[in-house]
């Protein structure tokens, strides 16, 4: 419940700054799609469009509790001397018994969001930018290492994937550990820009295991890198220009492991709005059996 | 419900309270300092006070009892005692001797031989270049020797299980010593164990819980691969060594040694060498055949430099420090003899020259039949492409070393008078100028109504087209390097040894990459790679998105000029006088062309012909 309360606080914070509602708090299972017209940004006086975000989550059919966590924070502003458009998007997929998984994913999201908000986003509001600040890659590395430390200290035995994307102006910076994924979808094509840190997946890629063997492998859920693993955590950090007129999708393996890529693309392009798309993606995963928790965050970028 | 397990290598998180120097344990071991800590233990340097007249140094491994759980504690004690017992029974020159073992204050201590040296990870980190093949092979042979000793252990073979650079010490005599037997264990065929070991070096079967001598052979191969390529396998996907062939990264390694290491890295344990003895024999045989162990191997690089066809060369009266342009079938190049030369592109024949009153270091720009060039005579000159006649001159208040950039009928150029000048290209009148904190040698980048440039004061500026400062970034040292733009990021180098990637709208630092020396070279990009020369003699290739080094190539002197990518090659001059052609994906040398003086400018390539100036006073045209 604490996570939801935090989201409420953030919502109020954002509303206070921008005096309008811009983010869509993640619900549990969204079943009734909202009308796209309710979701479009209100201002585009000079044809200026901002990003549009959707997010959805579901425990799935086979699991009895949810170990995924998602987080969305979007900053839009309008005016002559505007703030850069920014957004912070996180997906974490926890693991470990006795509630360790859900606590690990929540703590890692909280810690990472805290570090990146403090180190980067709050600085956007400063009138005099500070000299000598660390590069975004270094701040991301610190944030994910701190999340690792928090999980190790507070949830021994727990672990989590974490895929965090920060948007500032036209640049995305993505920090990634584990097997949640970030996709860029543009011109009808999708590309996974993160690498799954999954051991069995790696062995399958190498031809050491067949797909059938991999699917039933006792260690198919073993990650060779995860938040909470302790020392020597190696973090992938990527910077990428935004896909103009395209999408960024962050999702847990409850989506990508169940719904094929072409179906994900079809749903996104047919939906009309990222929120509708996320609801439908989650439904599609549940329709396919919902073997795992499902989380999707979709960011739509306006054409340049 | 346990849905996943992470590989918990070191789940111990509480910081160990380290022993302070001056403390004495057992009234015998004086703590001198901390050597290292990791996992659940720390290692101290100590002195054995039973030898009061000499300084007998020892290494003291301490396992702190942090665990409240009694079962857990007993397990740790058992592991510790096992390591002690194991080490105590082993007698091999590469295995540290064990002197003592005790429990104090519920903590466990093991007193061992102190090894004066450093581990291979530190050796790698401290070396600027590839370690020599000869050196690595001689260490490999010693490692085979000690692993054979362990694998032949009776009654049960011992599997080391954690072969990696940081577990191998090089002592003061240059010999290897194996340290950290924390997880070595008696090998029982078919035994399943928990996953343990170090990501990156561990063999595939170790993830299935199998530990065998063949696994040690794989990890040794992984260690050798890392030593020879400098590519840390912990930063790569597991089992991806064959995606990074050794000789593509380090062509100095012989094909024979590469082949041997490839066998050790086979996914299938049965296809590896049957024993470390067999591996050792293969290494010795090959090394003797190739003469590797008899004499240091000189780099057998495939240099085609002599075959490179020189179309023509043209000699000026002084050094050529700048970069040519190709315009209207002419090569236009400035020279330190004060002249701007126009030469026939095909023949190198002299067409005209235009005399300024100072040395020329920059690259000319051309538009609508007019050539623009700055000179150390404080002036920006506009001369006709046909005949080289003066059109107009624009005066700054200091020597000009920056190159003119044309955009929207304006010329952007820096000067030593601490200003960026914007000049109308038709009439040479100033449009605006922006004051900076120091001279501008960097050549501006103009894009989308923004101008970006570095400054000798250590500042980096972004102005808009009206001359209004958009942002400024403070860099520690001079930015002589000129910025480039790729996918919304600005890249440039600095004399503070760093390549920077800044976001173009606000100057946010996205990443930085530290090199081995200062740089004034301008980067270039191809595919998703950034290439830059450096004062540490290297040409670097860095991944633009991940900010990781892909390769580096060592020339024989500083690289101050800027690389140029053309097709799949990278061309770059060096102060050693060579013009290098590298495969830009691997950094492997394709050919080298020698000039008689340092090359500080950049090549220009048009229609498979490369033009380059050298401080030997000549301009060369080479057929690529």
Interface residues (C-beta under 8 A of the other chain):
Chain A: X63 X64 X67 X84 X95 X96 X97 X101 X129 X131 X132 X133 X134 X135 X136 X137 X138 X149 X152 X153 X156 X157 X159 X168 X169 X170 X171 X173 X195 X199 X202 X203 X206 X208 X219 X221 X222 X223 X224 X225 X226 X228 X229 X230 X231 X232 X234 X236 X237 X238 X239 X240 X241 X292
Chain B: X1 X2 X3 X4 X5 X6 X7 X8 X9 X10 X11 X12 X13 X38 X39 X195 X198 X199 X204 X207 X208 X234 X235 X237 X238 X239 X267 X471 X474 X487 X488 X489 X501 X503 X505 X506 X508 X509 X510 X511 X512 X544 X545 X546 X547
